[in-house]
Amino acid sequence: MFSVNSLQGDAVIDNTASLSKETPRSKTRRLWDFLAAGLLFFGTGAFVLWQNSQIAVLWDLSYLLDTSWRIALGQTPYRDFPLVHPPLTFVIQALIMRVFGRVYLWPVLYAAIVGGLGTVITWRIALRLLAQRISYALPVSLLLAAPLMFLGVYGVYPHPIYDCDCGFSILIALFLLQRLTLDPANLAWGIHSWARAAVAGFAVVLPVFFKQNIGLPFLLSVVAGTVLLLCMGLFARRRGKPSTSNPAVMLQLLAAIVVSLLASILALHLTVGLDNYLHWTVRFAAQRRLPGFADMLSVYNQSSFVWMLPALAAGLILLHLRFAQRLWLRWLAFCLVSAPFAASLVFLLLNDDLDERADNLLALWPLLLLASAFLALVELRKGITLNRLLPFFILAAIHGTFLSQQLWGSTYAIWPLLFILVAQILVALPPAFPKLTLSFAAVISATFLACGGLYAIGHERLNYIQIPDGPVYHSTLPALRGMADRGAYLPDFEELVRFADKEIPPQDGILLLPGEEPFFYATGRTPQFPVQIFDNTTDPYTPEQLLEEVRKRNIRWVIVKTRLQSNEDPLPEKERSMELIGSEFARYTRLGGYDVYRRR
């Protein structure tokens, strides 16, 4: 029933019958895999589409769509206008605009497809990881992947954005790194090791150009791990001892990473200017958003640790004791390990406050991260291999994410990475108790399905905007077909677009403050001011510099939003900015959610 493959130092029990050349996958198993992948893909994608039919985060959409529209028009980021994030997400959306036009439905479909693929890839990574020791690897992997239909890369936040794209690219890199350990004879296409290493090396570099604070720690950790394995392999070969890794493959991977990185740097230098890129994405971004190390560690200050950590630790220790064969002891260990998850379910039933429910769910993150880190270190005692280093690569990416907002809420795009770590925790359980492992997976899956599903459906992560009760309004603008939201924000915006079409000549420069709407994408106009949204992260101007730039760009109209979807007005030094604007602009008209000013 089972076959054992040598994955360059990792013994793997393959209960999927997919890794062994001597035991080809049966038609039944192929059908089940296809059905499972289809269910996860379409379930995740359908939820992303549903999320988009309920809400539109105008601030983020303005940044994404208007910036991408600039690029589609031929404007160059970092050189022609500031951009504090890496370019790939915006370039992808610009390509979609160039191919399919300005129709909001296409970015939505993009998010749904990427979300579905992210869930499927996570499942396959977890399945291969679990197959090392667990007899019920297939059902356990499906249990772990099921909550990702709500918590996938685009589940909690449903619009295209760099965090989610970066999370997806990391999943691809992990999938390819995992396959580097396979013997070429076991690959479906018989790809040479150098080709696999080249593709994996390119994939490792890619996340840096989606989101720098996530992709860079991931890249550095992979490079460090690759160098470590290369040195260990060369040292073992020199001493005539067996190695846990293939030095040739590690050298190929390292070379591919270096070549990909150098090629990316050269491309940036020839297109946008390397110094421009580093100024906005490194120096300026770090100045505005980089937190202190103490702030980053504060996320581990959880009161629930008082009982959660001892319960989880005691349960894991009991399972590894010699007399754990006793039924009552196994049940005690099961209760202890399951207690933190069961508590989250109980809290869900007893408390109807959405904020507290979200905090209770997110409190599981530090617990699982600490458990994963400890067990990954324990696994290294058996030998350092690429497979055993994968959890450390994931932990580096996760903690890089915390650099963005120092909040557990910033985990919205990396839930799949957490579930891979959960799979690694289950792998560390004694293989003598496969049904117990299956039971653990069921409890974890039920917890995240219930709590995570409500967390995503309740839009708790989106509490930085106002979500009024009431019916959903669907946009009537051709470019925004498929956009939906509650409240007066979309009707207000459509009134502005109609006014601009009627009253503002197409060639006139327009400045929107704070820029909480995808105005240029919706109208097809060419942005003439370098910045289109204004907050502390993206706005490089003082009020005086803002007015100077308005004069320099010959801006004739200033549109100020008076009914914001955001909970707080993000415009820095708003009173001073409006005072200076008022010195050269007079109010032309007042719309439902906007004041329109024209140059005197």
C-alpha positions as CSV (number, residue, x, y, z in Angstrom):
1,M,0.0,0.0,0.0
2,F,2.8,2.4,0.8
3,S,6.1,3.1,-1.0
4,V,9.2,4.7,0.4
5,N,11.3,7.2,-1.6
6,S,14.6,8.7,-0.8
7,L,14.2,12.5,-0.9
8,Q,17.9,13.2,-0.5
9,G,18.0,12.6,3.2
10,D,14.3,12.6,4.0
11,A,12.5,9.3,4.2
12,V,9.0,9.8,2.9
13,I,6.0,7.5,3.2
14,D,4.0,8.1,0.0
15,N,0.5,7.1,0.7
16,T,-0.7,9.1,-2.3
17,A,1.1,6.7,-4.6
18,S,2.2,9.7,-6.7
19,L,5.9,9.8,-6.0
20,S,6.9,6.2,-6.9
21,K,7.7,5.2,-10.4
22,E,7.0,1.5,-9.6
23,T,3.5,2.3,-8.2
24,P,1.7,4.6,-10.6
25,R,-1.3,6.4,-9.4
26,S,-4.5,4.6,-10.0
27,K,-7.3,6.1,-12.0
28,T,-9.4,6.3,-8.8
29,R,-6.7,8.2,-7.0
30,R,-6.2,10.6,-9.9
31,L,-10.0,11.2,-9.9
32,W,-10.1,11.9,-6.2
33,D,-7.1,14.3,-6.5
34,F,-8.8,16.1,-9.4
35,L,-12.1,16.4,-7.5
36,A,-10.3,17.7,-4.4
37,A,-8.3,20.3,-6.3
38,G,-11.5,21.4,-8.1
39,L,-13.5,21.7,-4.9
40,L,-10.7,23.8,-3.2
41,F,-10.2,26.0,-6.3
42,F,-13.8,26.7,-7.1
43,G,-14.8,27.0,-3.4
44,T,-12.1,29.5,-2.8
45,G,-12.7,31.4,-6.0
46,A,-16.5,31.5,-5.4
47,F,-16.0,33.0,-1.9
48,V,-13.6,35.7,-3.3
49,L,-16.3,36.6,-5.9
50,W,-18.9,36.8,-3.2
51,Q,-16.7,39.0,-1.0
52,N,-16.3,41.4,-4.0
53,S,-20.1,41.4,-4.5
54,Q,-20.5,42.8,-0.9
55,I,-17.8,45.4,-0.4
56,A,-15.3,47.7,-2.2
57,V,-12.4,49.3,-0.3
58,L,-12.2,52.5,-2.3
59,W,-8.9,53.7,-0.8
60,D,-7.0,50.6,-1.7
61,L,-8.7,50.2,-5.1
62,S,-7.8,53.8,-5.9
63,Y,-4.2,53.1,-5.2
64,L,-4.2,49.9,-7.2
65,L,-6.3,50.8,-10.2
66,D,-5.1,54.4,-10.7
67,T,-1.4,53.5,-10.3
68,S,-1.8,50.6,-12.7
69,W,-3.7,52.8,-15.1
70,R,-0.7,55.2,-15.1
71,I,1.6,52.3,-16.1
72,A,-0.8,51.2,-18.8
73,L,-0.7,54.7,-20.2
74,G,3.1,54.5,-20.4
75,Q,4.0,56.5,-17.3
76,T,7.1,55.0,-15.5
77,P,6.8,54.5,-11.7
78,Y,9.7,55.6,-9.5
79,R,10.8,58.0,-12.3
80,D,7.7,59.8,-13.4
81,F,5.7,59.4,-10.2
82,P,6.4,58.1,-6.6
83,L,5.5,54.5,-5.7
84,V,6.5,53.1,-2.3
85,H,5.8,49.5,-3.3
86,P,7.5,47.1,-5.7
87,P,6.0,47.1,-9.2
88,L,4.8,43.6,-10.0
89,T,1.2,43.8,-8.8
90,F,0.7,47.1,-10.6
91,V,2.4,45.8,-13.8
92,I,0.1,42.7,-13.8
93,Q,-3.0,44.9,-13.5
94,A,-1.7,47.3,-16.1
95,L,-1.3,44.3,-18.5
96,I,-4.8,43.2,-17.8
97,M,-6.0,46.8,-18.6
98,R,-4.0,46.8,-21.8
99,V,-5.4,43.4,-22.9
100,F,-9.0,43.6,-21.6
101,G,-9.6,47.3,-21.1
102,R,-10.8,49.2,-18.1
103,V,-13.4,46.8,-16.7
104,Y,-13.4,46.2,-13.0
105,L,-14.6,42.6,-13.5
106,W,-11.2,41.5,-14.7
107,P,-9.3,42.4,-11.5
108,V,-12.0,40.7,-9.5
109,L,-11.6,37.5,-11.6
110,Y,-7.8,37.8,-11.2
111,A,-8.2,37.8,-7.4
112,A,-10.6,34.8,-7.5
113,I,-8.3,32.7,-9.8
114,V,-5.1,33.5,-7.8
115,G,-7.0,32.8,-4.5
116,G,-8.2,29.4,-5.8
117,L,-4.7,28.5,-7.1
118,G,-3.2,29.5,-3.7
119,T,-5.4,27.1,-1.9
120,V,-4.7,24.2,-4.2
121,I,-0.9,24.8,-4.0
122,T,-1.1,25.0,-0.2
123,W,-2.9,21.7,-0.2
124,R,-0.3,20.0,-2.4
125,I,2.6,21.4,-0.2
126,A,0.9,20.1,2.9
127,L,0.1,16.7,1.3
128,R,3.7,16.1,0.4
129,L,4.8,17.3,3.8
130,L,2.3,15.1,5.7
131,A,3.2,12.0,3.5
132,Q,6.5,11.8,5.3
133,R,5.0,10.1,8.4
134,I,1.2,10.2,8.4
135,S,-0.9,7.3,7.1
136,Y,-3.9,9.5,6.6
137,A,-2.0,12.2,4.7
138,L,-4.7,12.8,2.1
139,P,-7.7,13.4,4.5
140,V,-5.5,15.4,6.9
141,S,-4.3,17.6,4.2
142,L,-7.8,18.2,2.9
143,L,-9.0,19.1,6.5
144,L,-6.2,21.6,6.8
145,A,-6.9,23.1,3.3
146,A,-10.7,23.4,3.8
147,P,-10.6,26.6,5.9
148,L,-8.5,28.3,3.2
149,M,-11.7,28.5,1.1
150,F,-12.4,31.4,3.5
151,L,-8.9,32.3,4.6
152,G,-7.0,31.9,1.4
153,V,-4.6,34.6,0.0
154,Y,-7.6,36.6,-1.3
155,G,-10.3,35.4,1.1
156,V,-10.1,38.0,4.0
157,Y,-9.1,40.9,1.7
158,P,-10.8,40.2,-1.7
159,H,-9.3,42.9,-4.1
160,P,-6.0,42.6,-5.9
161,I,-3.1,43.9,-3.7
162,Y,0.6,43.4,-3.3
163,D,0.4,41.5,0.0
164,C,-1.8,38.8,-1.4
165,D,0.2,38.5,-4.6
166,C,3.4,38.2,-2.5
167,G,1.9,35.5,-0.4
168,F,0.9,33.6,-3.5
169,S,4.3,33.9,-5.1
170,I,5.9,32.5,-1.8
171,L,3.6,29.5,-2.1
172,I,4.8,28.9,-5.6
173,A,8.4,29.2,-4.4
174,L,7.8,26.7,-1.5
175,F,6.2,24.3,-3.9
176,L,9.1,24.4,-6.3
177,L,11.7,24.2,-3.5
178,Q,9.9,21.2,-2.1
179,R,10.2,19.5,-5.5
180,L,13.9,20.0,-5.7
181,T,14.3,17.1,-3.3
182,L,12.7,14.7,-5.7
183,D,14.6,12.3,-7.8
184,P,14.1,13.3,-11.5
185,A,12.8,9.8,-12.3
186,N,9.8,10.5,-10.1
187,L,8.8,13.8,-11.9
188,A,6.0,13.7,-14.3
189,W,8.0,15.5,-17.1
190,G,11.5,14.2,-16.2
191,I,12.8,17.7,-15.8
192,H,16.6,18.0,-15.3
193,S,17.7,19.1,-11.9
194,W,19.4,22.3,-13.3
195,A,16.1,23.3,-14.9
196,R,14.2,22.7,-11.7
197,A,16.8,24.7,-9.8
198,A,16.6,27.6,-12.3
199,V,12.8,27.8,-12.0
200,A,12.9,27.5,-8.2
201,G,15.6,30.2,-8.0
202,F,13.6,32.6,-10.1
203,A,10.5,31.9,-7.9
204,V,12.5,32.6,-4.7
205,V,13.4,36.1,-6.0
206,L,10.0,37.0,-7.3
207,P,8.3,37.8,-4.0
208,V,10.7,40.7,-3.4
209,F,9.2,42.5,-6.3
210,F,5.6,42.1,-5.0
211,K,6.2,43.3,-1.4
212,Q,9.6,44.2,0.0
213,N,9.1,43.6,3.7
214,I,7.7,40.0,3.0
215,G,9.8,38.9,0.1
216,L,13.2,40.1,1.3
217,P,13.2,38.1,4.6
218,F,12.0,35.1,2.6
219,L,14.8,35.5,0.0
220,L,17.5,36.0,2.6
221,S,16.4,33.0,4.6
222,V,16.4,30.8,1.5
223,V,19.9,32.0,0.5
224,A,21.2,31.4,4.0
225,G,19.7,27.9,4.0
226,T,21.0,27.1,0.6
227,V,24.5,28.2,1.5
228,L,24.4,26.2,4.7
229,L,23.3,23.0,2.8
230,L,25.9,23.6,0.1
231,C,28.7,23.9,2.7
232,M,27.5,20.9,4.6
233,G,27.3,18.8,1.5
234,L,30.8,19.8,0.3
235,F,32.3,19.2,3.7
236,A,30.6,15.7,4.0
237,R,31.8,14.8,0.5
238,R,35.3,15.9,1.3
239,R,35.3,13.6,4.4
240,G,33.7,10.7,2.4
241,K,30.5,10.7,4.4
242,P,26.9,10.7,3.1
243,S,25.2,14.1,2.8
244,T,21.7,15.0,3.6
245,S,21.6,17.3,0.5
246,N,23.0,17.2,-3.0
247,P,25.7,19.9,-3.2
248,A,25.2,20.2,-7.0
249,V,21.5,21.0,-6.7
250,M,22.2,23.5,-3.9
251,L,24.8,25.2,-6.1
252,Q,22.4,25.3,-9.0
253,L,19.7,26.8,-6.8
254,L,22.1,29.5,-5.4
255,A,23.4,30.3,-8.9
256,A,19.8,30.7,-10.2
257,I,18.9,33.0,-7.3
258,V,22.0,35.2,-8.0
259,V,21.4,35.3,-11.7
260,S,17.7,36.1,-11.3
261,L,18.5,38.9,-8.8
262,L,21.1,40.4,-11.0
263,A,18.8,40.3,-14.0
264,S,16.1,42.0,-12.0
265,I,18.5,44.7,-10.8
266,L,19.7,45.3,-14.4
267,A,16.1,45.6,-15.6
268,L,15.2,48.1,-13.0
269,H,18.3,50.2,-13.8
270,L,17.5,50.2,-17.5
271,T,13.8,51.1,-17.1
272,V,13.1,53.1,-13.9
273,G,16.6,53.8,-12.6
274,L,17.9,51.8,-9.7
275,D,18.5,54.8,-7.5
276,N,14.9,55.9,-8.0
277,Y,13.6,52.5,-7.1
278,L,15.7,52.2,-4.0
279,H,14.8,55.7,-2.9
280,W,11.0,55.1,-2.9
281,T,10.8,51.4,-2.0
282,V,13.6,51.2,0.5
283,R,14.6,54.6,2.0
284,F,11.3,56.4,1.8
285,A,9.2,53.4,2.7
286,A,11.4,52.5,5.7
287,Q,11.3,56.1,6.9
288,R,7.5,56.1,6.9
289,R,6.6,52.5,7.9
290,L,9.5,50.6,9.5
291,P,8.7,49.8,13.1
292,G,11.2,49.2,16.0
293,F,12.2,45.7,16.9
294,A,10.5,46.0,20.2
295,D,7.2,46.9,18.5
296,M,7.5,43.8,16.2
297,L,8.0,41.5,19.2
298,S,5.1,43.0,21.1
299,V,2.7,40.8,19.0
300,Y,3.9,37.9,21.2
301,N,2.6,39.6,24.3
302,Q,-0.6,37.5,24.6
303,S,-2.4,36.9,27.9
304,S,-3.7,33.6,26.6
305,F,-0.2,32.2,26.7
306,V,-0.7,31.8,30.4
307,W,-2.7,28.6,29.8
308,M,-2.4,27.9,26.1
309,L,1.3,27.3,26.0
310,P,1.4,24.9,29.0
311,A,-1.6,23.0,27.7
312,L,-0.1,22.5,24.2
313,A,3.4,21.7,25.5
314,A,2.0,19.2,28.1
315,G,-0.1,17.4,25.4
316,L,2.9,17.1,23.0
317,I,5.1,15.8,25.8
318,L,2.6,13.2,26.8
319,L,2.3,11.8,23.3
320,H,6.1,11.3,23.1
321,L,6.3,9.4,26.4
322,R,7.0,5.6,26.3
323,F,3.7,4.8,28.1
324,A,1.6,6.9,25.7
325,Q,0.2,3.7,24.3
326,R,-2.3,3.8,27.1
327,L,-5.7,4.9,25.8
328,W,-6.5,7.3,28.7
329,L,-3.2,9.0,28.3
330,R,-3.7,9.5,24.6
331,W,-7.1,11.0,25.3
332,L,-5.6,13.3,27.9
333,A,-3.0,14.5,25.4
334,F,-5.7,15.0,22.8
335,C,-7.7,17.2,25.1
336,L,-4.6,19.2,26.1
337,V,-3.5,19.8,22.5
338,S,-7.0,20.5,21.4
339,A,-7.9,22.9,24.3
340,P,-6.7,26.2,22.6
341,F,-8.8,25.4,19.5
342,A,-11.8,24.2,21.4
343,A,-11.6,27.4,23.5
344,S,-11.8,29.5,20.4
345,L,-15.0,27.6,19.3
346,V,-16.6,28.0,22.8
347,F,-15.7,31.7,22.8
348,L,-17.4,32.0,19.4
349,L,-20.6,30.6,20.8
350,L,-20.6,32.7,23.9
351,N,-19.5,36.1,22.5
352,D,-21.2,38.0,19.7
353,D,-18.8,40.9,19.6
354,L,-17.0,40.8,16.2
355,D,-13.9,42.6,17.5
356,E,-13.4,40.2,20.4
357,R,-14.1,37.2,18.2
358,A,-11.4,38.3,15.8
359,D,-8.9,38.9,18.6
360,N,-9.6,35.5,20.0
361,L,-9.0,33.8,16.6
362,L,-5.8,35.8,15.9
363,A,-4.4,34.9,19.3
364,L,-3.8,31.4,17.9
365,W,-1.2,32.8,15.6
366,P,1.6,33.4,18.1
367,L,0.9,30.0,19.8
368,L,1.2,28.1,16.5
369,L,4.3,30.1,15.4
370,L,6.1,29.3,18.6
371,A,5.1,25.6,18.5
372,S,6.2,25.4,14.9
373,A,9.5,27.0,15.5
374,F,10.3,24.7,18.4
375,L,9.3,21.5,16.6
376,A,11.2,22.6,13.5
377,L,14.4,23.0,15.6
378,V,13.8,19.5,17.1
379,E,13.5,18.1,13.7
380,L,16.9,19.5,12.7
381,R,18.5,17.1,15.1
382,K,17.8,14.3,12.6
383,G,19.8,16.1,9.9
384,I,19.5,19.4,8.1
385,T,17.8,19.1,4.8
386,L,16.0,21.5,2.5
387,N,12.6,20.0,3.5
388,R,13.4,20.6,7.2
389,L,14.4,24.2,6.5
390,L,11.2,25.1,4.8
391,P,9.4,26.0,8.1
392,F,12.2,28.6,8.8
393,F,11.7,30.1,5.4
394,I,8.0,30.4,6.2
395,L,8.6,31.9,9.6
396,A,10.9,34.5,8.1
397,A,8.2,35.6,5.6
398,I,5.6,35.7,8.3
399,H,7.6,37.9,10.6
400,G,8.5,40.1,7.6
401,T,4.8,40.7,7.2
402,F,4.6,42.0,10.7
403,L,6.9,44.8,9.7
404,S,4.0,46.3,7.7
405,Q,1.6,47.0,10.6
406,Q,2.9,45.2,13.7
407,L,-0.6,43.7,14.0
408,W,-1.9,40.2,13.8
409,G,-4.5,41.6,11.5
410,S,-1.7,42.0,8.9
411,T,-1.8,38.3,8.5
412,Y,-4.7,38.5,6.1
413,A,-2.6,37.4,3.1
414,I,-0.5,34.7,4.7
415,W,-3.0,32.3,6.3
416,P,-1.9,29.6,3.9
417,L,1.6,29.8,5.3
418,L,0.3,29.3,8.8
419,F,-1.5,26.1,7.6
420,I,1.7,24.7,6.2
421,L,3.3,25.2,9.6
422,V,0.3,23.5,11.2
423,A,0.9,20.5,8.8
424,Q,4.6,20.6,10.0
425,I,3.4,20.4,13.6
426,L,1.2,17.4,12.8
427,V,4.2,15.7,11.1
428,A,6.1,16.0,14.4
429,L,3.5,13.9,16.2
430,P,4.3,10.3,16.8
431,P,3.4,8.2,13.7
432,A,2.2,5.4,16.0
433,F,-1.1,7.3,16.5
434,P,-2.4,8.1,13.0
435,K,-6.1,8.3,14.0
436,L,-5.2,10.7,16.8
437,T,-3.4,12.9,14.3
438,L,-6.5,12.8,12.1
439,S,-8.6,13.8,15.1
440,F,-6.3,16.8,15.8
441,A,-6.6,17.9,12.2
442,A,-10.4,17.7,12.4
443,V,-10.5,19.9,15.5
444,I,-8.1,22.4,13.9
445,S,-10.1,22.4,10.7
446,A,-13.5,22.9,12.5
447,T,-12.0,25.8,14.5
448,F,-10.7,27.7,11.6
449,L,-13.8,26.9,9.4
450,A,-16.1,28.3,12.0
451,C,-14.0,31.2,13.5
452,G,-12.1,32.0,10.3
453,G,-15.2,31.9,8.2
454,L,-17.0,34.4,10.4
455,Y,-13.9,36.5,10.5
456,A,-13.8,36.7,6.7
457,I,-17.5,37.0,6.2
458,G,-17.8,39.7,8.9
459,H,-15.1,41.8,7.2
460,E,-13.5,42.3,10.5
461,R,-10.1,42.9,8.9
462,L,-11.6,45.8,7.0
463,N,-12.6,47.7,10.1
464,Y,-10.6,50.7,8.9
465,I,-13.5,51.6,6.6
466,Q,-17.1,52.3,7.3
467,I,-19.5,49.5,6.3
468,P,-23.0,50.8,6.8
469,D,-26.0,48.5,7.2
470,G,-28.2,48.5,4.2
471,P,-28.6,47.2,0.7
472,V,-25.6,46.7,-1.6
473,Y,-25.3,49.3,-4.4
474,H,-23.9,48.1,-7.7
475,S,-22.0,50.6,-9.8
476,T,-23.5,51.7,-13.1
477,L,-20.2,53.1,-14.6
478,P,-19.0,50.9,-17.5
479,A,-15.4,50.8,-16.1
480,L,-16.6,49.8,-12.7
481,R,-18.9,47.0,-13.8
482,G,-19.0,44.4,-11.0
483,M,-18.1,46.9,-8.2
484,A,-20.4,46.8,-5.2
485,D,-20.6,48.5,-1.8
486,R,-22.9,49.6,0.9
487,G,-23.6,53.2,1.7
488,A,-23.5,56.4,-0.4
489,Y,-19.9,56.1,-1.4
490,L,-20.4,54.6,-4.9
491,P,-23.4,56.9,-5.8
492,D,-21.4,59.9,-4.6
493,F,-18.5,58.8,-6.8
494,E,-20.7,58.2,-9.8
495,E,-22.1,61.7,-9.4
496,L,-18.6,63.1,-9.4
497,V,-17.7,61.2,-12.6
498,R,-20.8,62.5,-14.4
499,F,-20.0,66.0,-13.3
500,A,-16.4,65.7,-14.5
501,D,-17.5,64.3,-17.9
502,K,-19.8,67.3,-18.3
503,E,-17.9,70.2,-16.7
504,I,-14.2,69.5,-16.7
505,P,-12.3,69.5,-20.0
506,P,-10.3,66.2,-20.6
507,Q,-7.0,68.1,-20.8
508,D,-7.4,69.9,-17.5
509,G,-5.2,68.7,-14.6
510,I,-7.1,67.4,-11.6
511,L,-6.0,66.9,-8.0
512,L,-8.1,64.7,-5.7
513,L,-7.8,65.0,-1.9
514,P,-7.2,62.6,-0.3
515,G,-7.8,60.5,-3.4
516,E,-10.2,57.9,-2.0
517,E,-11.6,56.8,-5.4
518,P,-10.3,55.2,-8.6
519,F,-11.2,58.4,-10.5
520,F,-8.7,58.1,-13.4
521,Y,-9.4,54.5,-13.9
522,A,-13.1,55.1,-14.0
523,T,-12.9,58.1,-16.4
524,G,-9.9,57.1,-18.5
525,R,-8.3,60.5,-17.9
526,T,-4.5,60.8,-17.7
527,P,-3.2,61.6,-14.2
528,Q,-1.1,64.8,-14.3
529,F,-0.2,65.0,-10.6
530,P,2.5,62.6,-9.4
531,V,0.5,61.4,-6.3
532,Q,-3.1,60.2,-6.4
533,I,-3.7,59.2,-2.8
534,F,-2.5,61.1,0.2
535,D,-1.5,59.6,3.5
536,N,1.7,59.4,5.6
537,T,2.8,56.3,3.7
538,T,2.5,57.6,0.1
539,D,2.6,61.5,0.3
540,P,6.1,62.9,0.2
541,Y,4.9,66.6,0.2
542,T,4.6,69.2,2.9
543,P,1.5,71.5,2.4
544,E,3.9,74.1,0.9
545,Q,5.5,71.6,-1.5
546,L,2.0,70.4,-2.4
547,L,0.9,73.8,-3.6
548,E,4.2,74.3,-5.4
549,E,3.7,71.1,-7.3
550,V,0.1,72.1,-8.1
551,R,1.5,75.2,-9.7
552,K,4.2,73.4,-11.5
553,R,1.8,70.8,-13.0
554,N,-0.8,73.5,-13.9
555,I,-3.5,71.8,-12.0
556,R,-6.8,73.6,-12.7
557,W,-9.2,71.6,-10.5
558,V,-9.0,70.4,-6.9
559,I,-11.7,67.9,-5.7
560,V,-11.9,67.3,-2.0
561,K,-13.9,64.4,-0.7
562,T,-16.2,65.3,2.2
563,R,-17.9,61.9,2.9
564,L,-15.1,59.5,3.4
565,Q,-15.4,55.7,3.5
566,S,-12.2,55.6,5.6
567,N,-12.8,56.0,9.3
568,E,-10.2,58.8,9.5
569,D,-9.2,61.4,7.0
570,P,-5.6,60.3,6.0
571,L,-4.6,63.6,4.4
572,P,-1.5,64.9,6.4
573,E,-1.8,68.4,7.7
574,K,-5.2,68.8,6.1
575,E,-6.0,72.3,7.6
576,R,-2.8,73.8,6.3
577,S,-3.1,72.1,2.9
578,M,-6.7,73.4,2.5
579,E,-5.6,76.9,3.6
580,L,-3.0,77.0,0.9
581,I,-5.3,75.5,-1.8
582,G,-7.9,78.1,-0.9
583,S,-5.5,80.9,-1.6
584,E,-5.5,80.0,-5.3
585,F,-8.7,78.0,-5.9
586,A,-12.3,79.0,-5.4
587,R,-15.2,76.6,-4.7
588,Y,-16.9,75.8,-8.0
589,T,-19.7,73.5,-6.7
590,R,-20.6,71.2,-4.0
591,L,-21.7,67.6,-4.8
592,G,-23.2,65.0,-2.5
593,G,-19.8,63.8,-1.2
594,Y,-17.3,66.2,-2.7
595,D,-16.3,69.9,-2.9
596,V,-15.0,70.9,-6.3
597,Y,-12.6,73.8,-6.5
598,R,-11.4,75.6,-9.7
599,R,-8.3,77.8,-10.1
600,R,-9.2,81.5,-9.7
